Amino acid sequence: MENNNLELDEMNESSILNDEPILKNVGEMDDFDIPTSTSDLEAVYNIPVKVSAVLGKTRMKVSQLMKLNKGAIIELDRKVGEAIDIYVNNNLVARGEVVVVDDKLGITMTEIVKSSAK
């Protein structure tokens, strides 16, 4: 008997985002209707997603963190002018450059990141 149910993926670091397990299809993909036009996607247009832009990262010990005061500078792993990472729901989807829009920061996407097959 063929099982086309969605099941919880094995719990590993790559299958968990924000401590939420990811569902995977354990059957064949033939039973799924793949959207072929924009109107087919209307059901998902109002689903909220979290978009984050990461300027850079660094690692430090808790003791170093506790010594930080107002005005302290934290050095990041990126250089000035280097592309920043753009994440949607914690998945890297693009890279871009920081821009100023009126009095707010924005991002111009310069590269779409192809997702790797899991």
N, C-alpha and C positions, 0 to 999 in steps of 0.2 A: 504494500500500500504506500503510495507516494504522499509525502508530508510537505505541504505548501504553506505551513504556518510560519509566522514570524516568531522567533525565539530569542531569548537574551543571549547575546554574544558571550563567549568566554570572558571572564573578568581578567583583563590585562590592561596595562598602562595605555596602550593604543586604542582600546575600545571604550574608554571612559572619558567623558567630557564633563567637567564640573560635577564629578561624582555621580553622574547619571549614566546607567548602562545603555548601550546602543542596541537597537533591535536589528537583526539581520534576517534575510530570507534564507531559509534552509531548503527550499524547494527550487523548482525551475522558474526562471523569469518570464517564461512564455505566458503565464496567466495574468500578468500585469498589463494594464492599459497604459502605454507610454503616451504622454501628451504630444500632439502633433501640431497644435496651433496655440496662439495666445489665448484664445477663448477657453481652451481646455485647462488653462492654468488659473482661471479666475477664482477658483475655490481657495487658492493659497495666497492671493494678493494681500489679504488683510492679516496674515499671520505675522506677528512681530518677530523681528530678529535682532540680535545684539551685534552692533558693528563697533569694532575697536580699532584704533590706530596706535601702533606701538612705536614710539620714537627710538627706543633702545632698551637694553637690559643690563643689569649688573648683578654681581653676587657679593654679599658681605656677611660678616659674622654678626650675630645679634649684639655683641659687645660694641661693634662699630656703629651699628644702627642706633643703639641707645645713646651714643655720644653725639649724635647729630643735633644741631641747634638751628634756630631760625637763621636763614641765610646760608646754610651749609650747601655746598655744591656736591652733587653725586654724579660722578663720571659714568657715562653710558658707553656701550660697546659700538656705537655708531659715530661716524665722522659727519661733520657739517656738510650738508648737500647730498648725503647718501640717502637712498630711498628708504622709506619707512614701511613696515609691514601693516597690511590691512586684513583684519580678521572678521569673519561673519560667523557667529555662534562658535567662536574659538577655533575656527578652521581658517588657515591662511588662504586667502583668495586673490590677493593682489598686492602690489607695491605702489607707492606713490610719493609725491612731494608735498610738503607743507606749504600752504598758501594762506594769505590773509584775505578774508571776505568781509568788507566793512570793518567792524572792530572785533571779528571772531576769526578763529583758526579754521581752516578747511584743508582738504586733501585733494590733489589732482591725481587720479590713477594713471600711472605710466606703464604698468605691466600687469597682465592677468596671469596668475599662477595656475598652471595646470595641476589638477588633483592627481595624486598618485593612486593607483589601483591598490585596494586592500586585499 
